[in-house]
């Protein structure tokens, strides 16, 4: 892998615990990258599903394990959406 890919994958947001809600059970993963290895769903899709940008990824509902990091990334996404709306209008 190139240095840019390694730097992106080492960001904190990809190394936080997540929960994947499958049809019959919910599974906790130690990080988004671990979830990617096990499920085969791309890590960026999982991240977007966790912050609410996508409804689900790979037919799995994803969320961060509740805590401050979940609130912080959700707030980051909402601020980004507000900025985009201001730019578009």
C-alpha positions in Angstrom: 0.0 0.0 0.0 1.1 3.5 -0.6 1.9 6.0 2.2 -1.3 8.0 1.5 -3.5 4.9 1.9 -1.6 3.9 5.1 -2.0 7.4 6.5 -5.7 7.4 5.7 -6.3 4.0 7.3 -4.5 5.0 10.4 -6.8 7.9 11.2 -8.7 7.6 14.6 -12.1 7.5 13.0 -11.3 4.2 11.4 -10.0 2.6 14.5 -13.0 3.1 16.8 -15.3 0.3 17.9 -18.4 -0.2 15.7 -21.5 -2.4 15.9 -22.9 -4.1 12.8 -26.6 -5.0 12.9 -27.2 -8.1 10.8 -30.6 -9.7 10.2 -30.5 -11.9 13.3 -27.8 -10.5 15.5 -25.6 -7.6 16.3 -21.8 -7.9 16.3 -19.3 -5.6 17.9 -16.0 -5.0 16.1 -12.9 -3.4 17.6 -12.5 -1.1 14.6 -13.9 -0.3 11.2 -10.8 -1.9 9.6 -11.5 -5.2 11.5 -15.1 -5.1 10.3 -13.9 -4.6 6.7 -11.6 -7.7 7.0 -14.4 -9.9 8.3 -17.4 -8.7 6.4 -15.7 -7.6 3.1 -17.5 -4.2 3.1 -15.3 -1.2 2.3 -14.1 0.8 5.3 -15.2 4.1 3.8 -18.8 2.8 3.3 -18.9 1.6 6.9 -17.7 5.0 8.1 -20.3 6.8 6.1 -23.0 4.5 7.5 -21.8 5.1 11.0 -22.0 8.9 10.7 -25.4 8.7 9.0 -24.4 9.7 5.5 -25.5 6.3 4.1 -28.4 4.4 5.4 -26.6 1.1 5.5 -23.5 -0.5 3.9 -23.5 -4.0 2.5 -27.0 -4.7 3.7 -25.8 -4.2 7.3 -26.8 -1.3 9.6 -23.6 0.2 11.1 -23.1 2.5 14.1 -20.3 3.6 16.4 -20.4 2.1 19.8 -22.1 4.9 21.7 -19.8 7.4 23.4 -18.3 10.8 22.8 -16.7 9.8 19.5 -20.1 8.9 18.1 -21.5 12.3 19.0 -18.4 14.1 17.8 -18.4 12.5 14.3 -22.2 13.0 14.0 -21.7 16.7 14.8 -18.9 16.9 12.3 -21.2 15.5 9.6 -24.0 17.9 10.4 -21.7 20.9 10.3 -20.3 19.7 7.0 -23.8 19.4 5.6 -24.7 23.0 6.8 -21.6 24.3 5.1 -22.5 22.6 1.8 -26.0 24.0 1.9 -24.6 27.5 2.5 -22.2 27.1 -0.5 -24.9 25.7 -2.8 -27.4 28.5 -2.0 
